[in-house]
Amino acid sequence: MKLLLIDDHPLVLQGISSIMQFQDDMEVVGTACSAQEGLTLLSESQPDIVIVDLRLAGETGLDFIRQARSIPSVCRFIILSSSSERVDVKQALNEKVDGYILKEAMPDEIVNAVRLVARGRNYIDPALMQNLICQEKDPIDELTPRELEVLDAIASGMSNREIANSLFVTEYTVKKHVSQILDKLKMADRTQAALYAFSRGFGQVSAFCS
């Protein structure tokens, strides 16, 4: 398979190129330090796979991919990045990249990832998958049974005093529960929490219609 490598760090280009050149089924047909240079090489070399850094000087690897897709080609795109930030991975997935590999990955992991992508599979670094799964956890699951009761009451439009009376606790206790709920749901205020909870099926419709 023919590979095109794009990274604005020469040492990274040299390292990845060396790894690939040792593989009998891989040929590095070009290396580029910028998106513009990469676009030129893409047209000239017609690679099967492009491995591009997420962050290039003045633009991103995703900018390159968007432009590259306007060029007639059947190549697939892999992001090679040092970033494991959820926002970066999400943006890459939204652009439907074929792979996302961390630069800290071992050489054999990078090679195996490239081979998987070449066979039409998608590849996301296992470390990133674990991170995504953990961060996708539903914040509602973080609430205690009592906090869920309070959230349901908030969504129903009840005041702290009304909630306290219905749960047979003090108003101060309710305020503490509300504070914990806002913190766990990362909500700015009670109204935001009420709207969110209502959208998730909490509360009584009649309380909002009265």
Secondary structure as the mmCIF struct_conf table of DSSP 4:
data_model
#
loop_
_struct_conf.conf_type_id
_struct_conf.id
_struct_conf.beg_label_comp_id
_struct_conf.beg_label_asym_id
_struct_conf.beg_label_seq_id
_struct_conf.end_label_comp_id
_struct_conf.end_label_asym_id
_struct_conf.end_label_seq_id
STRN STRN1 LYS A 2 ILE A 6
BEND BEND1 ASP A 8 ASP A 8
HELX_RH_AL_P HELX_RH_AL_P1 PRO A 10 GLN A 21
TURN_TY1_P TURN_TY1_P1 PHE A 22 PHE A 22
TURN_TY1_P TURN_TY1_P2 ASP A 24 ASP A 25
STRN STRN2 GLU A 27 ALA A 32
BEND BEND2 CYS A 33 SER A 34
HELX_RH_AL_P HELX_RH_AL_P2 ALA A 35 SER A 45
BEND BEND3 ASP A 48 ASP A 48
STRN STRN3 ILE A 49 ASP A 53
BEND BEND4 LEU A 54 LEU A 54
STRN STRN4 ARG A 55 LEU A 56
TURN_TY1_P TURN_TY1_P3 ALA A 57 GLY A 58
STRN STRN5 GLU A 59 THR A 60
HELX_RH_AL_P HELX_RH_AL_P3 GLY A 61 ALA A 68
TURN_TY1_P TURN_TY1_P4 ARG A 69 SER A 70
BEND BEND5 ILE A 71 PRO A 72
STRN STRN6 ARG A 76 SER A 81
BEND BEND6 SER A 82 SER A 82
HELX_RH_AL_P HELX_RH_AL_P4 ARG A 86 ASN A 94
TURN_TY1_P TURN_TY1_P5 GLU A 95 LYS A 96
BEND BEND7 ASP A 98 ASP A 98
STRN STRN7 GLY A 99 LEU A 102
TURN_TY1_P TURN_TY1_P6 LYS A 103 GLU A 104
BEND BEND8 ALA A 105 ALA A 105
HELX_RH_AL_P HELX_RH_AL_P5 PRO A 107 ALA A 118
TURN_TY1_P TURN_TY1_P7 ARG A 119 GLY A 120
STRN STRN8 TYR A 123 ILE A 124
HELX_RH_AL_P HELX_RH_AL_P6 PRO A 126 GLN A 135
TURN_TY1_P TURN_TY1_P8 GLU A 136 GLU A 136
BEND BEND9 LYS A 137 LYS A 137
HELX_RH_3T_P HELX_RH_3T_P1 PRO A 139 GLU A 142
BEND BEND10 LEU A 143 LEU A 143
HELX_RH_AL_P HELX_RH_AL_P7 PRO A 145 ALA A 155
TURN_TY1_P TURN_TY1_P9 SER A 156 GLY A 157
HELX_RH_AL_P HELX_RH_AL_P8 ASN A 160 LEU A 167
TURN_TY1_P TURN_TY1_P10 PHE A 168 PHE A 168
BEND BEND11 VAL A 169 VAL A 169
HELX_RH_AL_P HELX_RH_AL_P9 GLU A 171 LEU A 185
TURN_TY1_P TURN_TY1_P11 LYS A 186 LYS A 186
BEND BEND12 ALA A 188 ASP A 189
HELX_RH_AL_P HELX_RH_AL_P10 ARG A 190 SER A 199
TURN_TY1_P TURN_TY1_P12 ARG A 200 GLY A 201
BEND BEND13 GLY A 203 GLY A 203
HELX_RH_AL_P HELX_RH_AL_P11 VAL A 205 CYS A 209
#
